């Protein structure tokens, strides 16, 4: 083992949270080390928002996790792409900027986590944001992270929003403003035709500081704990194990799989389970790896009777031109996310915070992402789809170590669709989406229903469809939850219970899911964590 230098703060993970932490902690002159298991991530393909779905199918720059077969999903496994380079999973997510519903954070506060109500966290959302619409009570233009609308949307997207209004739902131009409910065009972390990760907007500008060191290809083995305090990190680089000391604090921002994995490898977790793997327990925290949550989505798709979907871009000659337009001029379809619009809604009148989220895409790649030759039939592949899921699912799962070898992937069982509530809300969301698609705005576009299929109508038929065809939302969280109960891993200051000098600051600390995509809330968590660490 090589003993490396010491730093005031050591940040583990260079993703959405870690990049924010490295910037904020180093801003006043403290010595900060950021350790990232992957590489630098300086590849143009990851900057092009349209390529997200293709990029996360690759194993390069990707932890590429797979869960155990899911008993409530017809024993299907699910693929969990997780970014493995600076930028983390932000490198290939949908780039949507959705904070969640204010009630999500008020619920965290009601669980006994002082300082986490919506009123408390709103300043941290605003601190990060460079909002296109100007300063107001909910937004700021002074942060480093661009938030903007796409420069154009599909003809089908406009039809979808018109149909939502015809179906009696409100339109909403700002899901992160005064109200989340309604349908509209999403905000995105895209500027000048390029994806804007926190690695690009927070970390890169800070890397010129002499007090910040960024170490890539550094796989963390464990936190070293002495006399109940975290004092160092062991990490491997190029086959050599290094030990780096932290004079003040260590913060894990390695994500909802790797932060709890590192805790368990360090002897922090369920004492009995660790003992079976030969890991000496330094702190019995049985909640580490538990409370695993993610959104589970299903699709309602139709073929289009007009050749106006994104499939037009996916013909060899048009795709070539679109790529050139994006690379040279930073314009066009490749320079924006295909997840253009959607919304938040209840399946029954009178609900409080919206139960469901919808994402509309003006193309349904049901048989995989196809690229057509120029001579293909004009209407081949033209389609549109809505993906829906319950905002706050009740199903809970768990992850655990396969062995004491830090190079091995963890094992996890999300226990998806184990809740009757999750099934009922998903059924209701499908029916609402069908109602929207039957509105007059779609009369000139509506072809046959591709999924679930027009003959799938009853509760039992819809349940069978959900179990056979559902996928994940890529919003994993909760595996080192914040709270006051016996299964809580961190307290309201994000300090690991019973261990000094160690915090967790990423999506794993969420006690319950936010109502929407998790990336914006993860960035907020990092902003708030940095403030708490610097005040000590």
Residue, then its C-alpha position, 0 to 999 in steps of 0.5 A: x500500500x502506498x500512503x498518499x498525501x492528506x487533504x481536508x476533504x475527500x469526496x468519493x464519486x465524480x457524478x452529479x453530487x460529487x462534482x458539486x461538492x468538489x467545487x463548493x468545498x474547494x471554493x474557500x481554499x480548503x484542500x479537496x481530493x475528488x476520487x472517481x472510479x471512471x475516466x475523464x469523460x471528455x468524449x463528444x458523443x456524451x454531449x449530444x442529448x439525443x444519443x442518451x438511450x444508445x449510450x447507456x446501452x454500452x458497457x463502456x463508461x458504465x457500471x452496467x448493473x443488473x438486478x436479480x430476476x423480479x418475481x412480480x415482473x415475470x422473472x425478468x431482470x432489469x438493466x441499471x446503467x450507471x455512469x462510470x466517468x466524471x459526470x456520473x449518470x448525468x452523462x447519459x440521462x434524459x437531461x430533464x430538470x425536474x425537482x420533485x413536488x414540494x410535498x416530497x421535501x415536506x414529508x422528509x421534514x415530517x419524518x424528523x429531518x429538520x432543515x429538509x422542508x421545501x422552504x428549506x431546500x428551495x434556496x439550494x435548488x436556486x443556487x445551482x440554477x442558471x434559469x432561462x426564464x429570469x429570476x423569480x421566487x422559484x428560480x435564479x439566473x446566477x448559478x452554473x447549471x443551465x436550465x432551458x426549454x428546447x428550441x423546437x418540439x415535434x408536431x406530435x408533441x404539440x398535438x399531445x399537449x393540445x390533447x391533454x387540454x382537450x381531455x381536461x388537464x391544465x397546461x403547465x410551462x414550469x413543473x418547478x414553479x408554483x405548481x407541479x400539476x399539469x402537462x407541458x414541455x420539460x426543462x432541460x440541462x442543455x445549452x448551445x446544443x450540448x448536455x450540461x452535466x455538473x462535471x462540466x458546469x461545476x467541476x471543470x471551472x474549479x479544476x484550475x484551483x491549486x487546492x483541488x485535485x481530481x483523481x480518475x480511474x481510482x476505485x475506492x475499496x473502503x473507508x478507514x475507521x479508527x476509534x469510531x472516526x473515518x480518517x482515510x480512504x483506500x483506493x486502487x489505481x493502476x493495480x496499486x492500492x493507495x491510502x489518503x487521509x482526510x483531516x476534516x471529513x470524507x463524503x461519499x457521493x458515489x451513487x445509490x449502489x456504490x455509496x452503500x457498497x463502500x459503507x459495507x466494505x468498510x464494516x458499516x452495515x448489518x453486522x451479521x451479513x458482514x460477518x458472513x463475508x469475513x468483514x469486521x463490523x465497525x458499526x452495526x447499521x442494518x439499514x445500509x443497502x435497504x429502502x431501495x426504490x426506483x420508478x417502474x414505467x410502462x408505455x402506451x404507444x400508437x403508430x402514426x398515420x403521418x410521417x412526422x415522428x423522430x423516425x424521419x431523423x433515423x434514416x441513413x441520409x437524414x441521420x448523417x445530416x442531423x449529426x453534421x448539423x449538431x456537431x458543426x452548428x449545434x442545432x437540430x434533433x441530435x442537439x436536444x433530448x427526445x423526451x420533449x414533453x409530459x406532465x404530472x397528474x392524478x388518476x382520480x379527481x381530488x388528489x393532493x400531490x400528483x400521483x403519476x408522471x408522464x413522458x411523451x416521445x414522438x417516436x416509439x422504438x419498440x423493437x429497438x432503435x432502428x435506422x432505416x435506409x432511404x428507400x424504406x417505406x415512407x411511414x415505416x416506424x413512425x409512431x409516438x409513445x407515452x411512458x407513465x409511472x407512479x411518482x411515489x411507489x410503495x415497493x421497496x427492495x434491498x442491495x447487498x455485497x456478493x463478496x468482500x472483494x471491492x471489484x465485484x458488483x453488488x447484488x440487489x433485488x428492487x422487489x418491483x411491483x410488490x405493492x397493490x398501490x403501485x399496480x393500481x396507479x399504473x393501471x390508472x395512468x394507462x387509462x388516462x393516457x388512452x383518454x388523452x390519445x383519443x382526443x380530437x387533436x390526434x385524429x389526423x395522426x392516430x394509427x393502431x395502438x401498439x402497446x398495450x394493444x387495443x384488446x388489453x382492457x380489464x384490470x387483469x389484462x392490464x396487470x399482465x401487461x404491466x408485469x410483462x412489459x414494464x421497465x425502470x425509470x433509472x431513478x434509483x435512490x434510498x439505499x442509505x436513507x436519512x432519518x431518525x428510525x433504526x434503519x436510518x443510515x444518516x442523520x439530518x446533517x447527512x452524517x453516518x450514524x455512529x461514525x465521525x467525519x463521514x457523510x453521504x450526499x447523493x440520491x441514496x439518502x432520500x428517505x422516499x422518492x421525489x416525484x419526478x426525475x432524481x437528478x435535480x434533487x441530487x444536485x440540491x442534496x450536494x449543495x446543502x451538504x457542502x454548506x453543512x460541511x463548511x459550517x463545522 
